Amino acid sequence: MPELRHLRYFAAVAEELNFSRAAERLHMAQPPLSAAIRQLERELGVELFTRTSREVKLTDAGRAFLDGARRTLDESDRAVEDAKRAAAGEVGRLRIGYSWSMRFETLPALGRAFSASHPDVELLAQHMWNAQMAPALANGTIDLAIALCPELGADLELIPIRRERLIALLPKTHPLAGAQTIPLSSLADEEVVLFPRELAPRMHDAFMATYRRAGFEPRLRSESFHTGWDIGILVDLPAIALAPESVEAELPYGIVAAALAEPADSLETCLVSRASRRSPAVEVFTAVARPAFGFPVSAAP
């Protein structure tokens, strides 16, 4: 099988039909170029050129070989370019796990921004609970996670990309449903719907801490907030809930939102990846994601 460099030498001579000009184009001396072409002809067992003191011409075998040589060189160049683009995170596939509230604003905004700047990277996204993300990153099921209050881990790198305030969600029939802003403490006597702590421990604790800062211990119902939302029965539960403000754009039937009067801690949405295995695609996604919500490109403090 001829070496790629010999194919490049042959193509240059075939296009120039002059060994001196071909050598100059290849930035090499003429004698080693002539020797390389003779070696190629010996390997193939055919003459590729007829040579006289006045001219160089392709033989029939040379013309036939030129077409194949050009295709091989083009494919080689494309392979090299594809490898470089993959190493730069410009092609390939990025598998993303995302927590529930990301679907309302965060994930669509990031998907549009990333696809506009990196159209040749395929994004594959799947919903998962925060507690599932670290194992999925460890076993390679996903390359990157996007989560509100993600779990911490020794090999996990968390890069903040967004901060959201919490809002109160109330049934439309609630006495405070018409208020734009309410004190969370005014809901102290209400039952609260949340989600099982084992599904997202850190986020669960952040919600509970918000209630406690308002001066009361919430009375939790057994139903899951997210299940109630997704299957359309949240309005049937005589309970209130807290949620990130991005969900307000798609509230389910019979539910209204109100801002909280007292200053509440904002919750961080982070990109989560394995610190020891960050692919180029994860790097470029991070560079796109941070400015999308007003963060500097660099994750450094």
C-alpha positions in Angstrom: 0.0 0.0 0.0 1.6 3.3 -1.1 2.4 5.8 1.7 0.2 9.0 1.8 3.3 11.1 1.3 4.1 9.3 -1.9 0.5 9.9 -3.1 1.0 13.6 -2.4 4.3 13.6 -4.3 2.7 11.9 -7.2 -0.4 14.2 -7.3 1.9 17.3 -7.2 4.0 16.0 -10.2 0.9 14.9 -12.1 -0.7 18.4 -11.7 2.5 20.3 -12.5 3.9 17.9 -15.1 7.3 19.3 -14.0 9.5 17.8 -11.3 11.2 21.1 -10.4 7.9 23.0 -10.0 6.4 20.1 -8.0 9.4 20.0 -5.7 9.1 23.7 -5.1 5.4 23.3 -4.4 6.2 20.5 -1.9 9.0 22.5 -0.3 11.6 19.8 -1.0 14.6 19.2 -3.3 14.0 17.6 -6.7 16.3 14.5 -6.3 14.4 13.0 -3.4 11.1 13.7 -5.2 12.3 11.9 -8.3 13.5 9.0 -6.1 10.1 8.8 -4.3 8.2 8.7 -7.6 10.5 5.9 -8.9 9.9 4.0 -5.6 6.2 4.4 -6.0 6.3 3.1 -9.6 8.3 0.0 -8.4 5.7 -0.7 -5.7 2.9 -0.5 -8.2 4.7 -2.3 -11.0 3.7 0.3 -13.5 5.1 3.5 -15.1 3.2 6.5 -14.0 5.0 9.1 -16.2 6.9 9.2 -19.4 9.9 11.4 -19.1 12.0 13.1 -21.7 14.5 15.9 -21.4 11.8 18.3 -22.5 8.5 17.1 -20.9 6.8 14.9 -18.4 3.5 13.2 -19.3 1.1 10.9 -17.4 0.8 7.4 -18.8 -2.6 5.8 -19.1 -1.8 4.0 -15.8 -0.8 7.3 -14.3 -4.1 9.0 -15.3 -6.1 6.1 -13.8 -4.0 6.2 -10.6 -4.4 9.9 -10.2 -8.2 9.7 -9.7 -7.8 7.2 -6.9 -4.9 9.0 -5.4 -6.9 12.3 -5.2 -9.8 10.5 -3.5 -7.5 8.9 -1.0 -5.9 12.2 -0.2 -9.2 13.9 0.1 -10.5 11.3 2.5 -7.3 11.5 4.5 -7.6 15.3 4.8 -11.2 15.0 5.8 -10.3 12.4 8.5 -7.7 14.7 9.9 -10.0 17.7 9.9 -12.8 15.6 11.5 -10.3 14.5 14.2 -9.3 18.1 14.9 -12.9 19.3 15.0 -13.8 16.4 17.4 -10.8 17.3 19.6 -12.1 20.9 19.7 -15.6 19.8 20.6 -17.0 20.9 17.2 -18.4 17.5 16.1 -19.7 14.4 17.8 -22.4 13.8 20.4 -23.1 15.2 23.8 -25.4 13.3 26.2 -27.0 15.5 28.8 -29.0 14.6 31.9 -31.2 17.4 33.2 -33.4 17.9 36.3 -37.1 18.6 36.0 -37.2 22.4 36.1 -34.6 22.7 33.4 -37.2 21.9 30.8 -39.0 25.2 31.1 -36.4 27.8 30.2 -32.9 26.7 30.9 -32.5 23.6 28.7 -34.3 25.1 25.6 -32.2 28.4 25.9 -29.0 26.4 26.2 -29.9 24.0 23.4 -30.7 26.9 21.0 -27.5 28.8 21.8 -25.3 25.7 21.5 -26.9 24.4 18.3 -26.5 27.8 16.7 -22.7 27.9 17.4 -22.0 24.1 17.1 -24.5 22.7 14.7 -22.4 19.5 14.1 -22.6 18.4 17.7 -25.7 16.2 18.3 -27.4 16.8 21.7 -29.1 13.9 23.4 -31.0 14.9 26.5 -32.8 12.9 29.1 -34.6 13.8 32.3 -33.3 12.3 35.5 -33.4 13.0 39.2 -30.4 14.7 40.8 -29.5 11.6 42.8 -29.2 9.7 39.5 -26.7 12.1 37.9 -23.5 11.1 39.6 -23.8 7.4 38.8 -24.8 8.2 35.2 -21.7 10.4 34.9 -19.5 7.7 36.5 -20.7 4.9 34.2 -20.7 7.1 31.0 -24.4 7.1 30.4 -24.2 10.9 30.2 -21.4 13.3 29.6 -22.9 16.3 31.4 -25.7 17.1 33.8 -27.7 20.3 34.2 -29.4 20.6 37.6 -30.9 22.9 40.2 -29.0 22.3 43.5 -27.1 19.3 42.1 -25.6 16.7 44.5 -21.9 17.1 45.4 -19.3 14.4 44.9 -15.5 14.0 45.1 -15.0 13.7 41.3 -17.8 16.1 40.3 -17.2 19.6 39.1 -20.0 22.0 39.5 -20.1 25.2 37.4 -22.9 27.7 38.1 -24.7 29.0 35.1 -27.9 30.5 36.5 -29.5 31.7 39.8 -33.3 31.6 40.3 -35.6 32.9 43.0 -38.3 30.7 44.4 -41.9 31.5 43.9 -45.0 30.2 45.7 -47.5 28.1 43.8 -51.1 28.2 45.0 -54.5 26.8 43.8 -56.5 29.5 42.0 -59.1 29.2 44.7 -56.7 30.0 47.5 -57.5 33.3 49.4 -54.1 34.7 48.5 -54.2 33.6 44.9 -54.7 37.2 43.6 -51.7 38.6 45.3 -48.6 39.5 43.3 -46.3 39.1 46.4 -46.9 37.2 49.6 -44.9 36.5 52.8 -44.1 32.9 52.9 -44.9 33.0 56.6 -48.6 33.6 55.6 -48.7 30.0 54.3 -47.5 28.5 57.6 -50.8 26.7 58.2 -51.0 25.2 54.8 -50.0 21.7 53.8 -47.0 21.5 51.5 -46.3 19.2 48.5 -42.7 18.5 47.8 -40.9 15.4 46.6 -39.2 12.4 48.3 -35.8 13.5 49.7 -33.9 10.5 48.3 -34.5 11.7 44.7 -32.7 15.0 45.2 -31.4 15.4 48.8 -29.6 18.7 48.4 -32.5 20.4 46.6 -35.0 19.0 49.1 -33.0 20.4 52.0 -32.8 23.8 50.2 -36.6 24.0 49.9 -37.0 22.9 53.6 -34.5 25.5 54.7 -36.5 28.2 53.0 -39.7 27.2 54.9 -37.8 27.2 58.1 -36.3 30.6 57.6 -39.8 31.8 57.2 -40.4 30.6 60.7 -42.3 27.3 60.4 -41.8 23.6 59.8 -43.8 22.6 56.7 -46.5 19.9 56.9 -45.6 17.7 54.0 -48.2 15.7 52.1 -47.3 12.3 50.8 -47.9 13.2 47.2 -44.9 14.2 44.9 -45.0 17.7 43.6 -43.5 16.7 40.2 -45.9 13.8 39.7 -48.8 16.0 40.6 -47.7 18.5 38.1 -47.0 16.1 35.3 -50.2 14.1 35.5 -52.4 17.2 36.0 -53.7 16.7 39.6 -51.7 19.4 41.4 -54.7 21.6 41.4 -56.7 18.9 43.2 -54.3 18.8 46.2 -55.2 21.2 48.9 -51.6 22.3 49.3 -49.0 24.9 48.3 -45.5 24.5 46.9 -42.3 26.3 46.2 -40.7 26.2 42.7 -38.0 28.0 40.7 -39.4 31.1 39.0 -38.8 29.6 35.5 -41.8 27.3 35.8 -44.2 30.2 35.9 -44.2 30.4 32.1 -46.1 27.0 31.9 -48.2 26.7 35.0 -50.7 23.8 35.0 -54.4 24.5 34.9 -55.8 26.0 38.1 -52.4 27.0 39.6 -51.2 30.6 40.1 -47.8 31.9 41.2 -46.8 34.6 43.6 -43.5 36.2 44.4 -42.2 35.9 48.0 -42.1 39.1 50.0 -39.2 38.2 52.2 -35.7 38.0 50.7 -35.1 34.3 49.9 -31.9 32.6 48.8 -31.7 32.1 45.1 -31.0 28.6 44.0 -28.1 27.8 41.6 -28.4 25.8 38.4 -25.1 24.2 37.6 -23.4 22.2 34.9 -22.1 19.0 36.4 -19.4 16.8 34.9 -16.6 14.5 36.1 -13.5 16.6 36.9 -11.3 13.8 35.7 -13.1 13.3 32.4 -14.2 16.5 30.7 -14.6 16.0 27.0 -14.0 18.9 24.5 -17.7 19.0 23.8 -18.4 19.6 27.6 -15.8 22.4 27.5 -17.4 24.2 24.6 -20.9 23.6 26.0 -19.8 25.3 29.2 -18.4 28.2 27.3 -21.7 28.7 25.6 -23.9 28.1 28.7 -22.4 30.6 31.2 -22.9 33.8 29.1 -26.4 32.6 28.2 -27.6 33.6 31.7 -25.2 36.4 32.4 -22.2 34.5 33.9 -18.6 35.1 32.6 -17.3 32.5 30.3 -14.6 31.5 32.8 -15.8 29.5 35.7 -13.0 30.9 37.9 -14.2 33.0 40.9 
